[in-house]
Amino acid sequence: MQEKGRRLKRFLGLRRQKSRSIPHQGGIDTLQPGKLSGWVVAPGVPLHELRLLVGPHLIAKAEINQPRQDVCETLGWQGRPGFSLDLPSELPLVNWQDPPRVIALSADGSQQVQLGLLGRRKQTAELLKALLQSDLLGLVGHCDGLVMGAIRGWACRRGQQRPAQIWLQAMGLDAVPVPCHGHRDGMQSMNLPSNCGFVLEPGSLPGGWAGQEVWLSFDRESQFRLPQLASIVLPGHSSTVGASSFPLLPLTAQAAQPFQAMVESAPEDLQEHWRNLEAFRSYLDSMEQQLAQQQARALSQANNPAAPRRRWWSRLPGSRS
């Protein structure tokens, strides 16, 4: 009897310990229909696992082990405080009278904290419930920004039967549907379908969109946005849209981090893609410089007929004189 009494006291003590509020920082900074991600740190408490619960039902779980250089540098924190939790496309039967909760736990489960959306903590349960009950569940995606004069990115669902559709948004304008059925390299490495890309030319939009700051969302109501590195402002009526009109990954004055820091703090599956795009941009810049030099030589020869003439292709790298 004494041993049972001690076990009961230990059990009750553990229950009290679980419900105790633990000082912590962090929360969910990205909420997609197919994924939620963020970071959490608790001084003196090594948090190990993230769980999404509806009442007693475990919907999904993931380890807290993702690198977040931005967080570590800002807080002076050592470790990998980030998390990325994949959401399923289908749910078990649950009692929706219980609000959804996102819990971070220590390895032995004795310490836990409840997390909310950064900047919208009071809306966390409401948004999670709306998302889990919607037909958007399972969708993931990303907006690359203005790349070579067009808005590019991808969106899809694992094992999808048909391509996804997302929405282009701007304040005061009706949302524009954007189909995601173009080929996108590198998606199979993430176990995602390759027919998930989108390319949206600003010139194809009505005149009212010129000069607007825009974003993309999974839903028409714009509750769930696609992640993107920086704000996107469309060119005005007088702007010429072309490969040299915009940087590959435009950064605005509102961007809180330099490009390199944002790349390093991004999910690993996107870092290589951005580096490849940057290498391609550098290649285009070098070709543009060579063409400009060739045009300058041609103009000089036209103004000086006595100068020896050479065919234009003989000046390309690797060609013979």
N, C-alpha and C positions, 0 to 999 in steps of 0.2 A: 504493500500500500504506500509506503514511504517513497519507493522508487517511482510509482505511478504519479504520486504527488509532485515529485521533482520534475518529471517529464512534462506534466501539465503546466508547471510554472515556467519551464523553459519555453514551451509552446506559446503560452500567453505573452511571455516577454518578447518572443520573436514577432508575434502579431503586433504588439505595441511598437516595436522597432520599425516594422514595415510602414506603419502609418505615420511615423514621425516625420515632420518636415525637415528636409536636408538642404542647407544652403547650396545653391547651384546657380550657374549661368548657362544660357543657351536656349535652344528651342528649335522649332521647325522653320527653316527659312525658304524652302521650296516645297510646294504642294502641287503635284500633278495627279491626274486620275490614275496613273499606274505606278507612282513612286512618290514617296516623301523623303526629304533629306534635310539635314541640319547638323547641329553640333550641341554638345553638352559637356560641361565640366563641373565637378563637385570637389572642392578642396578636401583632401584626406580620404576621399571615397572613390576607389577605382570602379567606375561604372562600366559594365561589360556588355549588356544586351539591351536592345530596344524591342518593345512589344506593342502591337496595336490590338486593343481589346474592345469588345462590345459585350458588356456584362461579363460573364465567365468565359465567353468564347474568345479563343486566340485566333485572330484574323491573319496576322503575319508577324514575323520577328526577324531581327538582323543583329549582327554584332556591331558594337561601337568601336570601329577600328579604321575609319577613313582619315587620310591626312587632310588637315585644314591649316595650311601655313598662315593664312590671314588671321585666324583665331589665335594660333600659338604666338605669333609676333605681337598681336595687340595685347594679349593677356599675360605674356611671358610664360606660357604654358608648355610643358614638355609632354609629348605623346601624340596620339592620333584620336582626337575628340569627335571626329565626324561620323555620321551614319547615313546610310542610304537603304531605305526599306522598300522593296518591291511589293506592290499591292496586287492581289489576285484578280482575275477577270470575273470570278464567281465567288459567292459567299455561302456559308452554311445558313441554315435557318437560325435567326437570332431574334431576341426580344428588343425592339427598338425603343422601348421605354427606358432602357439603360443607355446613357450617352456613351459614344466612343471615347476611348482614352488612349493616350500614347504614354507609355511608362518606360523609363530607363532604370535598369536594375544592376546591382553589383553581381559578381559572379556567383555568390552563394544565395542571392535573393534576399538577403537580410536588409539591404538598403535600397530605396527606390525613390524616384521623383517623377512627378507628372509633368509632361512638357506641353507647351502650347505653341501656336503660331507666333513668330516674332512680329510684334506690331499689331497683332490681331488676336491676342490671347483669349479674350472673352468670346470670340467667335469660333474658336477651335472646334468645339464639339458640334456646333451647328453646321459648319462647313464640312467636317468629316462625315457627318451623317448624310448630308445632301450628296456628297461624292459617292459614298458607299452604296447609296440607293439609286444612283443614276446609271444610265446606259453608257456613260463615258468610262466606267471603271476599267482599268487595265491599260489605258492609253498613255503613252510616253512620247516625248518629243523635245526638240530644241530649235531655236531660231538663231542662225549664224549671224544675222544682221544684213547690211547692204554689202554684198560681195559682187564685184565686177558689175555694178549698176543695177542689181536685182536683189530682192529680198529672198534669201535662201534658208533652208532648214529641212527638218524632217519630223514626221509624227506617224505613229503606228501602234499596233497592239500585237503582242506575241501570239503567233498562230492565227493571225487575222484571216477571215474569209474574204474580206473586201477592203480596199484601201480606206484610210481614215479621211475625214474632212474636218478642217479647222476653220478659224474665222479671223480675218483681218479687222482690227478695231482702231478707232480714233474717236476722240471726244466729240459728241454731237453729230456723228455720222452713223448711218446704218451699216452694220457689220457685213463684210463681203466674204462669201464662202471660198475656201481655198482647198482644192483636192490635193491629196498627198499620194500620188501614184508614180512619180518619177523614180528612175533608178538612182540608188545611193550606195556608193562603195563603202565597204567596211562594216556594214550592219550585221552581217552573218557572224562576225566575231563577238557580237553582243547578243547572239541568239535572237535577232530581230529580222523581219523580212526586208529585202533590198528594195522593194517597190514602195518606198515610203517618203521620197523626197518631194519638195515643192520649190518652185522658182516663180516668183511674182515680179513682173516688170512694172515699175511705177507708171510708165507710159500707158499701160493698159487700163488704169483706173480713171474714173471720172474726174473732171477738173477740180471738184471740190476737195479732192485728196491732196492736191499739190501743196507742199509746205507743211503738211500735218505731221505731228509726232504720232507714230503708230506702234502697235504691238499685235501679237497673235495670241489667241486663246483657244482652248479645246472646246469651249461651249460658246454659244451665241451670246449669252448673257455676260460673258467675260468674268466669271467668277474664278476660273482656273486658267492662268496664263502659261504660255510656254516660256521656259527660262531663256534669257538672252544676256549677253555680256554688257551691252550698253544701250542707251536709247536710240531709236531710229527716227530720223526726220527725213521725210520725202523731199526731193528737190522741188523747187518752185517752177512756175510756168516757163521761165526764161532759162532754166538750167538745162544743160545738155547731159543726158544720161549716157555714160560710157564707161569703159574699163578704167580710164584715167581720172574719172570725175570724183571717185570716192576711194578712200583707203580700204584695204581688204577687210579689216575689222575696225570700223570707225570708233573712236573714243571721244566722248563729249566731255565738256568741263564738269559735268555732274558725275563722271565716272570716279569712283572712290579709290581705285587702285590702278597702277600702271599696267600695261598690257601683260608684261611678263608675269607679274604677281597674280593676275587673274587667271592666266593659263595654268600656273602651277597649283592654284587652289581649286581648279575645276576638276570634275570627275576624270579619272584616268582614261576612260574610253573616248573622251573628247580632245584630250591634249594632243595626241598624235595627229588628229585631223586638223587642228588649228595650225600646227607646225607645218604640215604639208601645204596648207593654203598660203601661209606666209612665204614658204619657199617658192611657190608658184607666182606669188605677187612679185617677189624679187626678180624672178625670171622675166616676167612681163616688163618690169621696169628697165631691165638691161636691154631687152629687145627694143623698147621704145627709144632708149638713148642711142642705140646703134642706128635705128631708122632716122632719128633726128640728125645724126652726124652725116649720114648718107645724103639726106636732103640738102644739108648745108653745102656739102661738096658739089652736089649737082648744080645748086644755084650759083656757086662760085665759078664753075666751069662754063655755065651759061653766060655769065657776065664777062668771062675771059676766054673767048674762042680759041686763043692760041695755046691754051693749056691742053696737055694730052688727055684724051677721054678714055675711060675704062667702063666696061659694062657693069651695071649695078650689082649683079650677083657675084662678081669677082671680088667684091669687098666684104662679103659675108664671111664669118669665121670658118676656117677649114677649106676655103676655096682657093684655087690657084690663080696667080696673077695673069 
